[in-house]
Each structure stands twice: as C-alpha cells, then as structure tokens.
C-alpha cells in the first residue's frame, strides 16, 4: 500500500505494477481488494485482463493519459459509480464492446476506446469527458434501455458504422462533442430515445448526419452538421427533431428531410450547399423553419409534397438549382416575412393541389416567375414585394388565387399573368416597371381587380384576351408605354371608377367583337383617348376626359372634358379640371404644408423658397430685374418621408405665386424616360416633359438614370435631353429629382448640366417614434378608430425598436402598422359574442404587431 495525495486530502491508494514488491500484480487483483472510494493507480503498460468493476472505485493511469492499455476479448464491465481516468481500452473484435456500462453514474475522463464500441444499457448513467472513440465497427457509442449518457468535449471518429446510437428510452447528451469520419450516420435516435446536442457537431458521415426514427426526439443547439454523404438530417416515423442556431452544410443528399408523421423544426439555422434539396417535407410531416436560411441547394430550396405542411417565418431561400420553394401533392406552406431568390426557375412553384399563404417578405431575381401555379394549386399573397423577376405572378391553376397589398415591380415581362380559364382576386396591389404588360388576362380568364395601380409598363397596362371578363374597380394605369387598357378580339369585362393616365398609345384599345363596359372612368394626359375597331362593341358611360388632345369616344359616353378633347385647352387649366390655385390660396397651402407630420427642416426650406419667390415676383411687378434663380430641387431621403406630397404642394405654391401656370405634378422614373433601343429615349423623355409644362416634373429614384459602371447606358441620353429641355423651358417647369441621399449626390455630380441646375437639396429625415405614432393616430382619425392610451405609449415604444437603416419605409411603415393593428383587432373582435361600438372603435396594446412587422 502507498499513500496517494489528491486535492481533497490523503487517500490510501492501491498501486498496480507487475513484478514490483508491495504493488498489486494485476488490475483485477487491485479491484478485488479495493474498498469503496479507494483509488487504484495503474503503472504504464499493456494489461490483458477481463475486468468487472462493481464497486465505487477510481481506476487511474498513474502517469497520465495513454500510458495504460487494457486489451481483452471481453469488454470492461462497469456496474457501479466508478471513475476511470486516462485509460486506453482496446478490443480484439471491432464489432464488439470494449466497455459495457449497465448501472451506476460512472465518471470517465481522458480515456480512449479503440477497436470496439462503448455500450450503455439498463440503468447505466456514465458521464464521459475528454474521451476518444476510434476504430470501432457498427457504432462508437450504443445507448439502450433506460440509460443516460453524457458526452462532453469528446471526439468520435474513424468508426465503421454509426457514431452514436440511442435506442429504447435512452437519453444521450452531447456537449461540445464532435463526430467525424464515420461510415454510417453521425447520430441515430430510434425507439423512444432522447438525444440533445449542444455545440460541437458532426462532419463527414457516410450516410445521414442525424437520423431520427420511430418516436425519438433529438434537439441540437449551436451545432454543425457538415459533409454528410446522404441527407444532413433525416426524420421519419413520428420522431421530432429541433435544431436551433445550427448549420447544415455540404450534404450529399438533402439538407434536411422529414417524412411520415415526423416533425422537424429549424430555428435560426442555415442550410447550405445541399447536393439535392435543401429541406424536404413528405408524407404527413410537419416542418417549421424560422429565422434562418436555405441556400445553394442542388435542387429546390424547400420541397413539400404529399400531405405535409411547412411553416416558414423570417427565412431566406435562394441560389437553388431549381425553384426556391416547390409545393406539390396536397402539401401546404405558410410563410411570413420570407425572402425567396435568386433562382434560375421560380421563387414559389405550386403544382397538384398544393396550397401556400405568404404574408410579407420579398421574392426577387427569379429567371422564370416569382410565383407560378399549375393544376389545382392555390395561393394567397399578402403584403408581398415581388421585384426583379422575369415574370411576377403566373397563374395557370383552375383554383382562384388572392393577392392583397402586394407590390410587383421590375418584371422583365408581365407583372401578373392570369392563365386560360383561371381566376384571380387582387386588392390594393401595385404593379410597376414591368417590361411588357402590367396585368394580363388570357382567354376566358376572370376575377376582380380593385383599388390597384399599374405604373410604368413597357407595354400595355392591362391586357384582356378573348373571352376574358375581369371586373376592374377603382384602379389606375399610369405612364404605360402602349395602351393603358388593351381589350383584344372578343375580350370583355367591366371597368368602373378607373383612371387611365399618360399612356403613349390611345388610353383604351378595343378590338373587333370586344365588349368591355367602362363606367365612371377618367382618361387623362394622353394624345388619344380610345382606338376602336369597326367591329368593336364597347359600352362607355360617364367618362371624364382631361388633357386629351384628340377624342374618339362616342359623344354619349363622355361626361366632362377639361383641358383638351376637341376644345382649345386653357393655359391655366389643371389636370384635374379645377382652376389653378391663386394668391388667396397661399395661406391655406402653407397651412397644409405645416400640417404634415415631422419634416421641420423641409418646411423651413420650402417656406424660405416661397419667400424668395414672393420677393422675385414683387421685383418683377416693380419692373426690376429678377435675381438669378433656380427653382429645381433635389429631394434626398429614404422612402415614405413625404417627398411626393411635398413636391405636389410645392407645385401648388408656385402656381399660387404666379410662378407656374398650373402647378400640377407629373411623376416619372427611369422606365418612363429610358427606351429600349437607340433613338427611343429622347422622344419618351420629351413626352413626359411636355406633360409637366406649367407644373412640376417629379423624377423618383433619379440616380437609376446613371447606373454606376455603365457609361453607355441609355439613361445618359435621358439626362442630356432633360438638361436641354430644362434650359428651353426654364420659366415654365420645375424639375424635382428624388432618391436616397448618397445616390442623389452621385447623380447630380454625374453631369455638369445637372450640377448647375440642381443647386439646392432638401433633406427629408427619417421619422422618429413620435412622428410615426402621429401618422398612425391620423390614420385612426381618417378611418374612425380610437387608439387606447396605453396603446399609444406601446406604439411609441414599438417604433423605437425598429431598424431605421437604408431603405426604411417611414410613413409607409406606419401605415402598414396601422393596417396590421386593424387586422388584429378584427380577429379579436370576431371572437366576441356581442361586441360593443367601443369594441369596434378601439385599438389596444394587444393589436400591435410583432417587432419586425413593419421592417
């Protein structure tokens, strides 16, 4: 016997050293003579013994890790809460166990297990720390029965089989543990087992990274699953897998698959570079993906089929070889605040009887369509931004679809295309900057378009083909490069309360045998109002014409004419048919300016301009020379800060001062001014400018006329034309260019003619929480709602949390918040049996949206 000192005092230790006097000759002999709590120190060497450790002892390599090797045909059996430290356990058959734990809460530290597995059964509950598992076959660690195993700072590698297997009702916890280079799956959970992975991860698995089967449960936090030969995660049966803040990368199959009745949750998890699909849902599986991304998949980003359901929230899916999200069978996808794209196919593709609901978010840069439907699929899109795709929405399903509050912009071809016999319902949407048409109704299609706006299309705004009969209400088409409304042979439909403005071709084209009915519509700022085929059969009723140079409408359909349409237009006539403002209107206009929320600096600048103009006018009236004066302005600021509203008021103020004839506002952007071929841009810019004479030409996102790195862009021709026209008509037009501050500085500096004409910049600062709250309060007043006192304070706090970075929506964001609050209130009140008038009026704290709703 010898004394062995440890940190908590002196303990008698038994030393194992074959051939040494006073030491035990074998480990087995030392264990049989050791009492509870004693330490057995083993001198360096190779020991070929079959060991049973059935008492609470400490078995320690005397000179540290790797100096004591236990080689035995049978596993070391552990049935007590013993401690093993620094040992190397190696077997003679890699397919058998080298350590078998059947009971006790053993502590195993700094050990290595070679050419065999660790097997934990029954009630064994070992904790393994800083251990290595190398060279076993079938599995590195096998946990069964009611066992509970903890691995901390361990490495499992070089296993010809599965890294860690948990079955029965076993519980396995892995902390900062790595499983690498195994021929089977990294981790397999089956039966009713529970597996928890915290940090660490799995790499180079020969099959799946994680395999969960039957009714097992696996959770992983801050872990990596990399380079699996098959799927990164496979969940089947009724198993549940939840990954949080994890990364699944470089899977040889799919990134993650859920099938059967399985449940898969990916929270703040990135799926990257799967060889096939990023995330797959099959059978009756339930998949939830939130706050993460699915990128660079070899197939679809997300694929849902059979009867599965996938819920996506605050998730980005893009750069996949096929469509970002594919929904087939009778699968269902719900998504909120998602980002799809880019894609060489579709952003969202639905076939079979698949359904999808998308609320908020963006779909961009898709080579076919942002959203495409076929067969019996259906979709509901709400507050979705669709931009920069070849096509916006392509609807060829025989089920109706719904679009509410969506923005479709920058499509190379059509914004929304309703296929043959298809039906659509569009409310409060905006279609802008499309290459061919805004909305196309193919043969025998239909549906409704209400309170929508189509702007700046490269072709016609709304196109109706044979047998199509949509109902279009209270909608507008502006700045179409061709017709505002084109009704082809045999087309029809009704158009009520619509406004068609500034089309390059006749505002309305009606082909042979077409039967559209237009009621209470207005046609404005165009050369010709209608083009009618001899065999056309339209009905026009109560149509108002404003600034139409030539009218071909049947006389019985015209309700009023202003500023054109066969009569000599009044130089002072406004585009809305009213008289221009006069000097008596100046106080009212200034009061309207001061009533705008925020913008104190802008208001001061505009009022200073007004005073300057008043002085100039008085000098002119006195016969004195006018001072050098530039009325053209740069409006620099983020979207939603009131630039268009102030521009409109500025025009009215100048008209009231007699500095402009009409003071009306004409809005334009790159798509309205820049053509598609040589010689096309100049005439388009001239046409827009002519409509602005006597008023204000407001060019939004003006910097897009000079894209960086492309000196041959046609936008340069638009600028040259604009500069000349501004010089030729310096006293009869005001040009305001608007956009983000940095980009506008680059724009003005791009051309000496611009720099000399735009010498004054008005900076529109972002709205603060108090101003955004005021906008919501104004919306409440306008729409007959009441904001509870505690809701007002909570709303102010909500706006204080929003990210006001580049592109923040400002007023638009506030209006979106108001809309969300009314929607939430409607859901809340609907659950009341007998709601009172006060219930219907009041918006409360509970109606506020979540923190990212208006981002």
N, C-alpha and C positions, 0 to 999 in steps of 0.2 A: 504494500500500500504506500502511496505517496500523497502529499497534500497538493492540491491544485487550487490556485487563487483565482477568484473571479470578482467582478465588480461589487457584489453584494456580500462579500465576506469570504471565509475559508470553508472549503468543502472537501471532504475526502474523495479522492478520485481513484479509479482503478485504471492502471495503465496496461495496455496490450502491446507486448514486444516479444515476439517468439525468440526463445533462447536466452533471454535476459533474466538474471536472477531477480526475484521479487515482483516480476511482471506476469500478467496472465498470458498464456501461450496462444490463446485464440480469442476472437471476439465473442464467440458463443460462450466460452467459459467465463469471460468477464461479465456478460449479460446475466448468466445464471447466478452469479454471486452478488450482483449489484442489488442494492436496496432502492426503494422509491426515492427519486430525487437525486441519485448519485450520477456522477459523470464518468463515462468510460472514454479515456484518451487512447487513441489508436496511433501507434507509430507508423511511419511511412512503410508502404509495401503493398503487395498484392495478396489478398486473402480469398481463398476458395472455400467458402463456408455457406451452408444453408442456415439462415438466421430467422428466428422468431423473436420479435420484440413485443413482449406482453406486459410490460410494466413501464412506469413513468421514469425513464432514464434519459441521460444525454449521451449520445454517441457522437464523438467529435474527432476529426482528424487533427492529431497533435500539432503537426507543422503546417496546417492550413490546407486550403482548397487544392484538390487534385493530387494529394500525396498518398491517399489511401484508396485502393481499388478493391471493390468486392465483386468477385466473379463466381457465379453459381448457376447451376442448372435450374434451380427453383428460385422464385422471387423472394426478396426480403419481405417477410410478413410483419405487418405492423397492426397491433390491436389495442394499443394504449396511447395515451397522450405523451408520447416520447418526443425527443428532439434529435434531429440528425443535422450535422454541420460539416461541410467541406468534403463530403464523401463522393466517390465515383462508383455508381452501381452499374455493372455491365452484365449482359446476359449472353448465353451461348446460342439462343434462338431468337432472332429479332422479332418474331411473331408472338412471343410470349412476354409476360410481365417481368420487369426487374424489381418492381416494388408494388406490393399489394397492401392497401390500407383498408381495413374492414371496420375499424372502430377507433374512437379517440380523436382528440383535437391535436394532432401532431404538428410540430413546428419544424419545417425542413428548410435549411438555409444554405446557399452556396454549394449545392450538390449538383452532380451531373448524372443523367440517366442515359446510358448508351446501349444500343442494340437491343432495345426492348422498351415496353411502354410502362407508364405508371397507371395502375388500376386501383380505383377507389370505389368501394361497394358498401352495402349495408348502411351503417351509421357513421362511416368514416368522415372526418372533417379536417383534413390537413390544410395547413397554410404553407405554401411554398414560396420562398423569396429568393431572388437572385439565383435561380436554378436554370439548367440547360437540359433540353431533351434532344438527343441526337441519335439518328440511325435506326430507330425502331421501324417495325412493319405493322401495318393495319392502323395504328394510332400512336400518337405521342402520349396523350393522356386520355384515359377512359373513365368517366364517372357514371355510376349506375346507382340503382336503389334510392335510398333517402340520403345519399351522401351530400356533402357540401365542401367544395374545393375552392381555395383562393390561390390565385397565381399573381405574384407581384414582382415586377422587374425581371421577368423570366423570358427565355427565348426557346421556342420550339422550332427545330429546323432539321432538314435532311431526313424527313420521315417518309417512308414508302407507304403512304396511306393518309389518313386524316390527322390534322394537327391535334385538335381537341374534340372529343366526342362526349356529349352529355345525353343520357337516356334515363328512362324511368321517371322518377321525380327528383333527380339530382339537381343541385344548384352549383353553378360554376361562376366565380367572379374573377375577371382578369383585369389587373391594373398595370398599365404601362408594360404590357407584355406583347411580344412580337411572335407571330407565327410565320415562318418563311420557308420556301423551297420544300413544300410537301407535295406528294404526287396526287393526293386526293383533295378534298375540300379543306379549307383552313379550319373552320369550326362547323360541327354538325350538332344540331339540337333536335332531339326527337322525343317521342312519348310526351310526358308532361314536364320535361326538364325546363329549367330556367337558367339562362346564361346572361351575364352582364359583362360588357367590355367597356373599360374606362381608359382612354388614351391608348397608346400603342397601336396595334393593328395587325393586318395580315397582308403578306406580299408573296407573289409567285406561287399561288396554289395551283395544283394540276387540274383541279376541277373548279368548283364554286369557292368563292371566298368565304361566304357564310351560307350554310344550308340549314333551314329550319323546317321541320316536318311535324306532322300529326298535330298535337295540341301544345307544342312547346312555345316558349316565349324567349325572345332574345332582344336585349337592348344594348345600344352602343353609344358612347358619348366621346366626342373628340378623338375619333379613331380613323385610321386609314385602311382601305381595302384596295390593294393595288396589284395589277398584273395577274388576275385570275385567268386561267386558261378557258374556263367556261363563264358562267354568269358571276358577277360580283356578289350579288345577294339573290338567293332562291328561297322563296317562302311558299309552302304548299300545305295541303290539308286544312286544318283550322289553326295553324300556327300564327303567331303575332311577332312582328319584328318592328322595332322602333329605333331609328338612327337619328342622332342629334349632333349637329356640328361635326359631321363626318365627311370623308371624301372617298368616293368610289371612282377609281381611275383604271384605264387601260384593261378593261375586261375583254377576254377573248370572245365572249358571247354578249349578253345584255348586261347593262349596268345593274339593274335590279328587276326581279320577276316575282309577281305574286299570282298564284293560281289556286284553284279550288275555292275554299271559303276563307282563305288566308287574309290577314290584314298587314299592310306594310305602311309605315309612316316614316317619311324622310323630312326632318325638320332642320333647316339651316345646313343642309347637306348638299355637296356638289357631286354631281355625276359627270365624269369627264372621259371622253375618248373610249366609249364602249364600241366594240367591233361591230355589233349589230344595233339593237335598240337600246336607248338609254334606260327607260323604265317601262315595264310591261305589266299590264293587268289582264288576267284571263279568268275564265270560269265565273265564279261569283265573288271574286276577290275584291277587297276594299283597299284603295291606295290613297294616301294623303301625302302631298308634297307642299311644304311651306318654307318660305324664306331661303330657298336655295337655288340651284341652277342645274340644268341638264344640257351639256354642251358637247359638240363634236362627236355625235353618235354616228356609227356606220350605217344605221337605218333611220327609223323615226326617233325623234327625241323621246316622245311618250306614245305608247301604243296601247289602246284599251279596246278589248273585244269581248265576245260572248255576253255575259250579263254583269260584267264587272262595273265598278264605279270608281272614278278617280276625282279627288278634290284637290285643286291646285290653288295656292294662295301666295302672293308675293314671290313668284317663281319666274325665273328666266329660262327659256328653252330656245336653243338656236344652234346654228352651224352644223345641223344634222345633214346626212346624205339624202334623206327623204324628207317628208313633211315634218314640221316640228312636232305636231300632235296629230295622231290619227285615231279616230273613233269609229269602230265598226260593230258588227253584230247588233246587239241591243244595249251596248255599253252606254254609260252616262258619265259625262265630265262636267264638273262645275269649277269655275275658276274666278278668282278675284285679284285684281291688281297684278296681272301677269304680263310678261314680255316675251313675245314669240318672234324669232327671226335672228339673223337672216336664215334663208332656206332656199335650196335650189328647186323646191316644189312649193308646197303650201305652208302657211302658218298653222292653220287648223283645217283638217280634211275629215269630213264625215261621210260615211257610206252605210249601207244596210239600213238598220233602224236606229243608228246611233244618235244620241242627243247631247247637246252641250249648252251650257249657260256661262257666258263670260261677262263679268262686271268690272269695268275699269281696266287699265293697263294699255298695252300697245302691241300691235303686230306690224312688223316692218321688214322691208327688203326681202320679200319672197318672190321668187322668179316666176311662179305661176299665179297664185292668188293668196291674199291674206286669209280668207275664209272660203272654203269650197264645200258644197253639199251635193250629194247624189242620192239616188234611190229613194228611200223613205226617211232619210235623216232630217233632223230639225235642229235649229239653233236659236238662242235668244242672246242678243248682244246689247249691252247697256253701257253707256259712257265709255266706249272703247275707242281708242285712237288707232286708225289704220293708215299708215303712210309709207310711201316709197316702194310700193309693190307693183308688179306688172298689172295685176287686176286687184280691185278691192275685195268685193264680195261676189262670188259666183254661185248662184242658187239654181240648181237643176233638180232638186228634190220634189217629190209630189206632196210634201207636207209644208204647211205655211211656216215662215220664219219671221222673227221680230227684231227690229233694230230701233233702239231708243237712245237718243242723246249721243249718238256716235259721230265721230269726225273721220271722214275718208279723204285723204289728200295725197297728192303726188303720185297717183297711179299712172303707169305708162299707158294703160288702155282705159277700160271703163272703171268708174268708181263702184257702182253696184250693177250687176247684170242678173236680171230675173229670167230664168230659162223658160223654155216652152212649157206651157200649162202650169207653171209654178206660181206661187202666191207669196206676197211679202207685205209686212206692215212696218212702215217707217214713220217715226215720230221724233221731231226735234233734232234731226240729223243735219250735218253739213257735209257736202261733197265739194271738194275744191281741187284745182290744179290737176285735173285728170287729162290724159293725153288724147283720148278720143271722145268719150261721152261721160256725162255725169251719172245718169241712171238710164239703163236700157231695159225695156220690157220686150222680150221676144214673143214669138207667136203664141196667141191665146193665153198669155200670162195675165196676171192682175194683182189686186191688192190695194193698199192705201199708202199715200204719202202725205203726211200732214205736218205743217209747221217746219218744213225742211228748207234748206238753202243750198243751191248749186251755184258754184262760182268759178270762173276762170277755166272753163273746159276747153281743150284743144279742138273739140268738135262741137256737136250739139249738146245742150244741157240735158234735156230729157228726150229720149227716143222711144217711139211706140211703133211696134211692128204689127203685122196682120193679125187681127182678132184679139189683140191685147186691149184690155179695158180697165186700166187702173183708175182709182179715184184720188185726185191730187187736190189738196185743200191748203189754203193759206201758206203757200210755199213760194219761193222766189228762185229765179235763174238770172244771174248777172254775168256780164262780160264773157259770154260764150263766143268762141271763135267762129262758130257757124250759127245755126238756129238756136234760140232758147228752147223751143219746143218743136220737135220734128215728129209728125204723125205720118207714118208710111202707108202704103197701099192697104186699104181695108182695116186700118187701125181705128181705135176709138178711145173711150174713156171720158171722164168728166174732170174739169179743171175749174175750181171755184176759189175766188179770192186770191188768185196768184198774181205775182208781179214778174214781168219779163223785162230786163233792163240791159241795155248796152250790148246787144248781140251784133256781130259783124254781118251776118246774113239777116234776112227777114226774121222778125222775132218768132213768128209761128209759121211753120210749113205744113200744109195739109195736102196729102197726095190723093190720087184717084180712089174713090169709094171709101175714103176715110170719113168717120162720123164722130169726131170729137165734139164735146159740148163745153164751151168756155163761158163762164158766168162771173160777173163782178171782178174781172181781171183788169190789170193795168199793164200797158206796154209803154216803155219809156226809153228815151235816148237811143234811138235807132233810126237808120235811114228809111226802112220799110217795115210796116207792121206785120203784114201777112203775105204769104205766097200760096195761092190756091190753084190746085189743078181744076181743069174744067169739069171733071167728074167728081170733084170733092163734095162732101155733104156735111159740112160742119154746121154747128149752131153757135152763134155769138150773141151774147146778151149782156148789156150794161158794161161795155168795155170802155175804159178810160185811156186816152192817148195823151202822152206828154213828151214834147220834143221829138216827135216823129216827123221826119222830113217829107215822107210820102206815104199816104194811107190808101190801102187797097181793101180795107174792111168794108163789108156791106154797111150802108148807112144806118140800117135799122139796128145794127149791133153796137153802134157807138153811143156811149152815154155822155162823154165830155171830151173836149180837145183843149190842150194847153200847150202853148209854145211851139206849134207846128201843125202837122197833119193837114196840109192843104191851105192853111191860113198863114199869113206872114207873122212869124213869131215876134213877140215883144222883146226888145233888148233887155228889159227889166224883168221879164217873166221868169219865175223859178221853176226848177224841175218838178216840184210838187204842185204846180198850178197856182200857188199863192203869190201875193206881192212880196218883193224882197223887203227885208227889214229897213227901217229908216232911222233917222237920228233919235226919234222919240222912243225907239225900241232899245236904245243903248243901255239905260239903267236896268231894264229887265234882263237883257242878255248878260250884263256884268253880274247881276244877282244870281242868274243861273250858273255862271262860272263859279262864283264863290260858294254856291250850294254843293258843289262836288265834294266828295269825301277826300280829305287829305290834300296833296298837291300844293301846299302853301307856296313853295318856291316857284312852281309853274304859274300859279295865279299871279304872283307878283310880276313875273316876266311878261305875261300876257297883258296885264294892266299897264305895264311900262310901255309896251308896244302900242297899246291903244292911245295912251297919252302922246306918244311920239307922232302917231298918225293924225291925231287931232291938231297938233301944232303944225304939221306939214299942211294939212287942209286949210288951216287959218292963214298960213303964209301964202298959199295959192290963191285964196279968196282975196287977199290983200294985194295981189299982183306981184308978190315977191317970189324969187326963185326958190324952188324946193331943194332941201339939202340932199346929198347922196343918201339913198335909201334902199335897203334890201329887205323885202318882206318875206323872202323864202326862209324856211326854218328847218332845223334838224331836231326831231323828237327822239331822244335817246332814253331807253328804259326797257325793262322786262315786259312781257305780255300782261295784259289785264290792268295796266296802270292808267287807263283813260286816255290814251294818245288819240284814238279816233274821235272820241267825244270832244276833246279839246280842239282838235282840228276842225270839227264841224262848227263849234262855237266861234272859233277864230274867223272862219269864213263869214259867218253872220255878222260878227262885229265889224269886219272890214266893209261889208255891204252897208251896215248902218252908218258908217262914217263916210260913205260915198266913195271908198277906195276900190271897191269891186262892184260890178253891175248886178250880180245875182247872189254871190256868196254861197252857192251850193257846193257840195262835196262830191268829188268823183274818186272812188277808191281804185287802186291798181296795184299790181305786183309784177313779178318777173313774167309769169305766164301770160299776163295780159299785154305785155310790151315786147317780149322777145319771140321772134319767129323760129321756125324750124329749118329754114334754109336761107341762103344768101338773097338779100333783097326783100325779105318778108318782115324784118324787124322794123325798118323805118316807117312803113305805112301803118303798122299796128300801133307804134308809139304815137304817131301823128293823130290817129283816130282817137286814142284815149285823151290826148292833149286837147283836141278840138272840143271834146265834150266838157272839158274842165274850164274852157274860156269863160271869163266872167265870174269864176269861183276858185275853188281850191282843188288841186290835184294832190291826193294823199297816196304816196307810194310806200307801202308796208314792206318790211324786210328788204329795203333798197339795196343793201350790201350784196344780195344774191345776184345783182346785175354784174358784179365783178368778182366771180369766184376766183379764189387765190390759185395761182399756178396755171392759169389758162388764159393767156393774153389774146388768143384768137376767138374767145367766146363771143357769141352774137350780142351779149349784153353790152359790149363796148359800143356797138352801133346804136343801141338804145340810148346810151348816155350821150353820145355825140349828137343824136337827133334832139334829145331833151334839152341839152345846153343851147342849141341854136334856137329852138322854139321859145325857150325862156327869154332869150335876148330879143327875138322878134316880137314877143307879146309881153314885154316886161311890165306894162301897166294894166294888163287885163287878166292876169292869172297869178296865183300864189301856189308855189310848189312846196309841199312838206314831205320830207323823207324821214322814215322812222325805222327803228330797229334797236338791237342790243347796243349798249354804249361802245364797247371796243370795236365791234364790227362796223359801226357807223363812222368811227374815226378813220378806219381803214378805207371805207367807201369814199368819204369826202376827199381824202388825200390821194385817191387813185387818179384824179383828173384835175388839172389846173382850173378848168372851167367850173367844176363843181366847187372847188375851194373858194373861188372868188364870189360865187353866188350864194353859198350857204355859209355865212359868216357868224350866224348865231345859233347856238344849240340850247334847247330847253331840256333839262334833265328830269325825267319822271322817276322819282324814287319809289322803291317798293313800299307798299302799305304796311304799317305796323299793326300789332294786335288790336289796338283801339279802333283804328280805321277799318280794319276788316270786320270787326264786330259791328261798327256803324253800318257797313254795307249790308250785313245780314239783317240788322234792325230795319233798314229801309226796305229790304225785300219782304220782311214781315208786314210792314205797313202797306205795301203795294198789294199784297196777296191776302190781306185780312187774317194775319196770325198775330199772336201775342207771345213775346218772349218772357218767360218767367225770370224773376230777379236772380235767382241762383243760377239759372241757365246762362244769363248774360255774363256773370263772372266766370263760369266754367268755360264759356265760349272764348272769352278773352284769354284764359289760360291755355286753351286748346290751340289758338292761333299762335301763341308764344312758343309752342313746341315745334311748329312746322319749319322745315328747311327752306330758307329763303334764298337758295342758291340760284345759279344761272338758269333762267327759264321759268322761275316760279310764276304761278298763274295769277297772283294778286286778286283783282276783283273777280276774275273767273273762278278762282279757288273759293272765294267767299260765297259766290252764288251756288257753286257745287255743294258746299257745306249746307247751305240753306235747303237745297233740294233734297240732300240726304236726310236732313232733320225732318222735313215734311213726310218723306217716305217712311222713316222710322215711326213718326207719330201716327201715320195712317195704320201701320201694322199694330201699334199699341192700342189705338182706339178701336180697331176692328175686333179686338178681344173683349171689349166692354159690352155688357148686355144692353145697357141703356145709356149711351154717352150723352153728357150734357153739352150745351152750347160752349161752355167754358172748356170742356174736354176737347172739343173740335178746334177751339181757337188757340189753346196754349201749347207752346213748345217747351219742354222741360229738359233737365240735365240728361235724363235717360235717352233723349232723342239725338244727342251729339254723336257724330260718327267716331270711329276709332282713329288713332293718332295719324295714320298715313292716308286717310280717306281723301284728303284734298291735296296731296303732294303732287 
